[in-house]
């Protein structure tokens, strides 16, 4: 009997345990299957379940935090330029008009053109960094802040050679951003571009660093070391910041590569390390002072290496040496190969250009070269790179032929609607001058002087200086009108 009571009691207890487990299990299953709702409180005081994974999941891609930090310092810039356009077509009574009224009928007509872009504050006292191509030649620069304030800015300094500009507005306590170290960025790193594309203010786009040290193979800007990115950049983004996920500016957007003129996945920004050097000089001096050697360097390809019988493609070849330049005085010759400057290896022609630019004028530079297969060392006294934008022939003296000219660059050619992108562009002709009498007009292009090719305003001036008073001047000219182009010869005589 006791045996049966023991078996029955054990069975009763076991039944209670099983029933208890059945009743408890659904509640546990419900807890396991029900999703946890993540609220704002969960982020500030995460549960133990998410404490180790939540910060890692959101912090690397917190674009909103970066945008909130940088955007207040970004501004829209609107520039007004007064541009002149001359009617180039000839009328039957032009000669009559000029003779009896004493004023050429084809007077330039002025019109106002408006350009929009981006900039950003780099200090609380109103200094703004932007692109040179946006503000250069502007008659009025207006800045629109993130708060909606409209302020007229003044130009502090311009540098066309890097496409950077520094402008300033009056006032204090402006939000500003810090310039980061662009040398630390890596290809594949996330970046944000903030600007005003197509007039859409404070647009934020995200992408990665696609490449570093890009050179576009164009003549402007002269100093190129671009950061390439696939963050969307369009017209109006010019001068805006490219920032890393720390909210530091690591680049200033400047160019895009596109067959249509709109975003195609390839944009370029000026590195912040280069910008910091330029901006410091613009703020202090209003311009950038660079070292000058006086050569045209060429990168060494395989064909050039074989022709010159070089062991490697290291260094650059001297294509030409400017007369009376520091290079000429130091004894550099055409086809010399520059391997090092001041003990630093020269990677390519752009690298040499940067290295020379950073040497203070008047300083000595040691050049390690190869000449005719033998290594040599030369010492050059670095000069100051002259400014070369627009030059006017002197108002009096032996070189006054009545022309104002500028170096024709691809950017200027585009603005004038010209197909020719190299030479010297005539921007103004003095009335009653030798040039005016021979029919030279603004918009004409000078290709050669006395059968010598000229590619810059400086070369044009140098060619004129070699011509003595009373000697003839032979100019090969090009005129482009309404899609048609023709070359012609003009002969002048030096006064």
C-alpha positions in Angstrom: 0.0 0.0 0.0 2.8 2.4 0.9 4.4 1.6 -2.4 1.4 2.7 -4.3 1.0 5.9 -2.2 4.7 6.8 -2.9 4.2 6.2 -6.7 1.0 8.3 -6.7 2.6 11.1 -4.8 5.6 11.3 -7.1 3.3 11.3 -10.1 1.3 14.1 -8.6 4.4 16.3 -8.0 5.8 15.6 -11.4 2.4 16.6 -13.0 2.5 19.9 -11.1 6.0 20.6 -12.4 5.1 19.8 -16.0 2.0 22.0 -15.8 4.1 24.8 -14.3 6.5 24.6 -17.2 3.7 24.7 -19.8 2.1 27.8 -18.2 5.5 29.6 -18.0 6.8 28.8 -21.5 4.4 30.9 -23.6 5.3 34.0 -21.6 9.0 33.4 -22.2 8.4 32.7 -25.9 6.5 35.9 -26.2 9.3 37.8 -24.6 11.8 36.3 -26.9 9.7 36.8 -30.1 8.5 40.4 -29.3 10.8 43.0 -31.0 12.4 45.6 -28.7 11.3 49.1 -29.6 14.3 51.5 -29.7 13.3 55.0 -28.6 15.4 58.1 -27.9 15.7 56.9 -24.3 17.2 53.6 -25.6 20.0 55.6 -27.2 20.9 57.5 -24.1 20.4 54.6 -21.7 20.6 51.4 -23.8 19.5 48.1 -22.4 22.2 45.5 -21.7 21.0 43.6 -24.7 22.1 46.4 -27.1 24.7 48.2 -25.0 27.7 46.6 -26.9 26.3 46.8 -30.5 24.3 50.0 -30.7 27.1 52.6 -30.7 29.1 50.7 -33.3 26.0 50.4 -35.6 25.3 54.2 -35.8 28.4 56.2 -35.1 30.4 55.5 -38.3 27.6 56.9 -40.6 26.2 59.7 -38.5 26.0 62.1 -41.5 23.3 64.2 -39.7 25.6 65.1 -36.9 28.3 66.2 -39.3 25.9 68.3 -41.4 24.5 70.0 -38.3 28.0 70.9 -37.2 29.3 72.3 -40.5 26.2 73.7 -42.3 25.8 76.9 -40.2 29.3 78.0 -41.4 28.4 77.5 -45.1 27.2 80.5 -47.1 25.8 81.2 -50.5 27.8 83.7 -52.6 26.3 85.8 -55.4 28.7 87.8 -57.6 27.8 90.5 -60.1 30.2 91.2 -63.0 29.9 94.1 -65.5 31.1 92.6 -68.7 31.8 94.2 -72.1 30.8 92.8 -75.4 31.8 94.4 -78.7 29.7 94.1 -81.9 32.2 92.6 -84.3 30.2 92.7 -87.5 31.1 95.5 -89.9 28.5 98.0 -91.3 28.8 99.8 -94.6 29.1 103.2 -93.1 31.7 102.4 -90.3 34.4 104.4 -92.0 32.1 107.4 -92.5 31.0 107.2 -88.8 34.5 107.0 -87.5 35.8 109.9 -89.7 33.1 112.5 -89.1 32.2 111.7 -85.5 35.7 110.8 -84.3 34.4 107.8 -82.3 34.4 104.3 -83.5 30.8 103.0 -83.9 31.7 99.6 -82.5 31.8 100.6 -78.9 31.7 97.8 -76.3 28.3 97.3 -74.7 28.2 96.6 -71.0 25.9 94.1 -69.3 25.5 92.7 -65.9 26.1 89.0 -65.4 25.4 87.1 -62.1 27.2 84.0 -60.8 26.3 81.9 -57.8 28.5 79.6 -55.7 29.5 78.6 -52.2 31.9 79.6 -49.4 32.4 78.9 -45.7 33.6 80.8 -42.7 37.0 79.9 -41.4 37.0 82.4 -38.4 34.4 84.1 -36.3 35.4 87.6 -37.5 34.0 87.1 -41.0 36.8 85.5 -43.2 35.4 83.3 -45.9 37.1 80.9 -48.3 35.8 80.2 -51.8 37.0 79.8 -55.4 38.9 82.4 -57.4 36.9 81.6 -60.5 33.7 82.6 -58.7 34.7 86.0 -57.4 37.4 87.1 -59.8 36.5 90.3 -61.5 33.3 90.7 -59.5 31.9 94.3 -59.1 29.8 93.2 -56.2 30.0 90.1 -53.9 27.0 89.3 -51.7 27.0 86.7 -49.0 23.9 84.9 -47.7 24.4 83.2 -44.3 22.5 80.2 -43.0 20.4 82.6 -40.8 19.2 84.5 -43.9 21.5 87.5 -43.4 22.5 89.3 -46.7 25.9 91.0 -46.4 28.1 92.6 -48.9 31.7 91.2 -48.9 35.0 92.6 -49.9 37.9 90.7 -51.5 40.9 90.2 -49.3 43.0 88.2 -51.9 42.8 86.1 -55.0 45.0 83.3 -56.3 44.2 82.1 -59.8 47.0 79.5 -59.7 45.2 77.4 -57.1 41.7 78.7 -57.8 41.4 80.0 -54.2 40.0 83.3 -52.9 39.6 84.9 -49.5 36.8 87.3 -48.9 35.5 89.0 -45.7 32.3 90.4 -44.3 31.9 92.8 -41.4 30.8 91.5 -38.1 31.7 88.9 -35.5 30.5 85.7 -33.8 30.0 83.9 -37.1 29.9 80.1 -36.9 33.0 78.7 -38.6 34.7 75.4 -39.4 38.2 74.0 -38.8 40.6 73.1 -41.6 41.6 69.5 -41.2 44.8 67.6 -42.3 44.1 66.5 -45.9 47.3 64.3 -45.9 45.5 61.9 -43.4 42.5 61.1 -45.6 42.4 57.7 -47.2 40.9 56.5 -50.5 37.5 55.0 -49.7 36.9 57.3 -46.7 33.4 58.9 -46.4 33.1 62.6 -47.0 30.3 65.1 -47.3 30.0 68.0 -49.7 27.9 71.0 -48.7 26.9 73.8 -51.1 24.3 75.5 -53.2 24.0 73.5 -56.4 21.7 75.1 -59.0 20.7 77.6 -56.3 19.4 75.0 -53.9 20.8 76.3 -50.7 22.6 74.1 -48.1 22.4 70.9 -50.0 24.3 68.0 -48.4 25.6 65.1 -50.5 27.7 62.1 -49.4 30.3 60.0 -51.1 33.8 58.7 -50.7 37.3 59.8 -51.5 37.8 58.2 -54.9 41.5 59.2 -55.4 44.2 61.6 -54.2 46.8 63.7 -56.0 44.8 64.1 -59.2 46.1 66.3 -62.0 43.6 67.3 -64.7 46.0 68.0 -67.5 44.7 71.5 -68.0 46.6 74.8 -67.7 44.3 76.1 -65.0 44.7 76.1 -62.1 48.5 76.0 -62.5 49.0 74.1 -59.2 46.9 70.9 -59.2 46.8 68.3 -56.4 43.1 67.5 -56.4 41.1 65.2 -54.1 38.7 63.2 -56.3 35.3 62.3 -54.9 32.0 60.8 -56.0 29.9 63.0 -53.7 27.5 64.8 -55.9 28.9 68.2 -57.0 27.1 70.5 -59.4 27.3 74.2 -60.5 26.8 76.3 -57.4 28.9 73.9 -55.3 32.1 75.8 -56.3 34.0 77.0 -53.2 32.0 74.8 -50.8 33.6 72.5 -48.1 34.3 68.8 -48.5 34.4 67.5 -44.9 35.3 64.3 -43.2 33.1 62.6 -40.6 34.8 64.6 -37.8 33.3 67.7 -39.4 36.8 69.0 -40.5 37.2 70.6 -43.9 39.6 68.5 -45.9 38.9 70.0 -49.3 37.4 73.0 -51.2 35.2 71.9 -54.2 36.5 73.4 -57.4 35.9 71.3 -60.5 33.8 68.5 -62.0 34.4 66.1 -64.9 31.3 65.8 -67.0 30.3 65.6 -70.6 27.1 67.4 -69.9 28.1 70.0 -67.3 26.1 68.2 -64.6 27.1 65.7 -62.0 28.6 62.5 -63.5 30.2 61.0 -60.4 33.6 62.7 -60.6 34.3 65.9 -58.7 37.5 67.5 -57.5 38.4 69.4 -54.4 41.5 71.5 -53.5 43.3 69.8 -50.5 43.0 71.7 -47.2 46.7 71.6 -46.6 47.3 73.5 -49.8 44.5 75.9 -49.0 45.8 76.7 -45.5 49.2 77.9 -47.0 47.5 80.0 -49.6 44.9 81.5 -47.3 47.5 82.5 -44.8 49.4 84.5 -47.4 46.2 86.0 -48.8 45.2 87.2 -45.4 48.6 88.6 -44.6 49.7 90.0 -48.0 46.7 89.9 -50.2 48.5 87.7 -52.7 50.7 84.6 -52.8 54.5 84.8 -53.1 56.1 81.8 -54.8 59.5 80.7 -55.8 60.5 80.9 -59.5 63.1 78.9 -61.4 62.3 79.7 -65.0 62.0 76.3 -66.7 59.3 74.2 -68.4 59.5 70.7 -66.8 58.2 67.6 -68.5 57.4 64.3 -66.9 59.5 61.3 -68.1 57.6 58.6 -70.0 59.0 55.4 -71.4 59.8 56.8 -74.8 61.6 59.8 -73.3 63.5 57.5 -71.0 64.7 55.5 -74.0 65.7 58.4 -76.1 67.7 60.1 -73.3 69.1 56.7 -72.3 68.0 57.1 -68.7 68.1 54.2 -66.2 64.7 55.1 -64.8 61.7 57.4 -65.1 62.6 59.3 -61.9 62.8 63.1 -62.1 61.7 65.5 -64.8 63.2 66.7 -68.1 63.9 70.4 -68.7 62.0 71.2 -71.9 63.1 74.8 -72.1 65.0 77.4 -70.0 63.8 81.0 -70.0 66.6 83.5 -70.8 68.0 85.4 -67.8 66.0 83.3 -65.4 67.4 81.8 -62.2 67.7 78.5 -64.1 69.6 80.1 -66.9 72.0 81.8 -64.5 72.5 78.5 -62.6 73.6 76.8 -65.8 70.5 74.5 -66.4 70.2 73.4 -70.0 67.5 71.9 -72.2 67.3 68.1 -71.8 68.8 68.2 -68.3 67.0 65.8 -65.9 66.3 67.1 -62.4 66.4 64.3 -59.9 66.4 66.3 -56.6 65.9 69.8 -55.3 67.4 70.6 -51.8 67.8 66.9 -51.2 64.2 66.0 -51.9 63.4 63.6 -54.7 61.3 65.0 -57.6 58.4 62.8 -58.5 57.0 64.6 -61.6 56.6 68.0 -63.1 53.8 69.1 -60.8 55.8 67.9 -57.8 58.7 70.0 -58.9 56.5 73.0 -59.5 55.1 72.8 -55.9 58.6 72.3 -54.4 60.0 75.4 -56.2 56.9 77.5 -55.3 57.5 76.8 -51.6 61.1 78.0 -51.6 61.3 81.7 -50.5 62.6 84.1 -53.2 66.3 84.9 -52.7 67.1 81.5 -51.2 69.6 79.1 -52.6 68.4 75.8 -54.1 70.7 72.8 -54.8 69.7 70.8 -57.9 70.9 67.3 -58.5 70.7 66.7 -62.3 71.7 64.2 -65.0 73.4 65.7 -68.1 74.5 63.5 -70.9 74.3 60.5 -68.6 76.4 62.0 -65.8 75.2 63.3 -62.4 76.0 66.9 -61.5 75.0 69.4 -58.8 74.0 73.0 -59.6 73.0 75.8 -57.3 70.3 78.3 -58.2 69.1 81.5 -56.5 65.4 81.2 -56.5 63.5 84.3 -57.9 59.9 85.4 -57.3 57.2 84.0 -59.6 55.7 87.1 -61.4 52.0 87.6 -61.6 50.7 86.9 -65.0 47.1 87.6 -65.7 46.4 90.7 -67.8 49.2 92.9 -69.1 48.9 96.2 -71.0 51.5 97.5 -73.3 53.1 100.7 -71.9 51.2 104.0 -72.5 54.4 105.5 -73.9 57.8 104.3 -75.1 59.0 101.9 -77.7 56.5 99.1 -76.9 53.3 101.1 -77.1 51.3 99.6 -80.0 48.0 100.3 -78.2 46.9 96.8 -77.1 45.7 95.3 -73.8 46.2 91.5 -73.9 45.7 88.6 -71.6 46.9 85.0 -71.6 44.2 82.9 -73.4 43.4 79.9 -71.1 40.7 77.3 -71.6 38.6 79.0 -68.9 38.8 82.4 -70.6 38.2 80.8 -74.0 35.0 79.2 -72.7 33.8 82.6 -71.3 34.4 84.2 -74.7 32.9 81.3 -76.6 36.2 80.7 -78.4 37.3 77.3 -79.8 41.0 78.4 -79.7 42.4 77.8 -76.2 46.0 78.9 -76.6 47.6 82.2 -77.5 47.2 85.9 -76.5 43.7 87.4 -76.4 43.3 91.1 -77.3 40.9 92.6 -74.7 41.2 96.3 -75.6 42.5 98.4 -78.5 43.4 102.1 -77.9 41.6 104.4 -80.4 43.9 106.0 -83.1 46.8 103.6 -82.1 48.9 101.7 -84.6 46.9 98.5 -83.8 43.6 100.2 -84.3 44.6 101.7 -87.6 45.5 98.2 -88.8 42.0 96.8 -87.8 42.9 94.8 -84.7 39.8 94.3 -82.6 39.0 93.1 -79.1 38.4 89.4 -79.2 41.2 88.8 -81.8 43.8 86.2 -80.9 47.6 86.7 -81.4 49.3 83.4 -82.3 52.8 84.5 -83.3 55.0 87.6 -83.2 57.6 87.8 -86.0 57.0 84.1 -86.7 57.6 83.1 -83.1 54.7 81.4 -81.2 53.4 83.2 -78.1 51.3 81.4 -75.5 51.1 84.0 -72.8 50.9 87.8 -72.2 54.4 87.6 -70.8 55.8 86.0 -73.9 54.1 88.6 -76.0 55.7 91.4 -74.0 59.1 89.7 -74.2 58.8 89.4 -78.0 58.0 93.1 -78.3 61.0 94.1 -76.2 63.3 92.3 -78.6 62.0 94.6 -81.5 63.8 97.9 -81.9 62.1 101.2 -82.5 61.1 101.6 -86.2 61.4 97.9 -87.0 58.5 96.0 -88.5 56.2 93.7 -86.4 54.6 90.7 -88.0 51.6 89.3 -86.1 49.8 86.1 -87.0 46.2 86.7 -85.8 43.0 84.6 -85.6 39.5 86.0 -85.5 36.5 83.8 -84.5 33.0 85.2 -85.3 29.7 83.4 -85.2 31.4 79.9 -85.3 33.7 80.8 -88.2 37.5 81.1 -87.7 40.1 82.7 -90.0 43.8 83.4 -89.7 45.3 86.6 -91.0 48.6 88.6 -90.9 48.9 92.1 -89.6 52.1 94.1 -90.0 52.8 97.0 -87.6 55.9 99.1 -87.0 57.3 99.6 -83.6 56.9 103.3 -82.6 
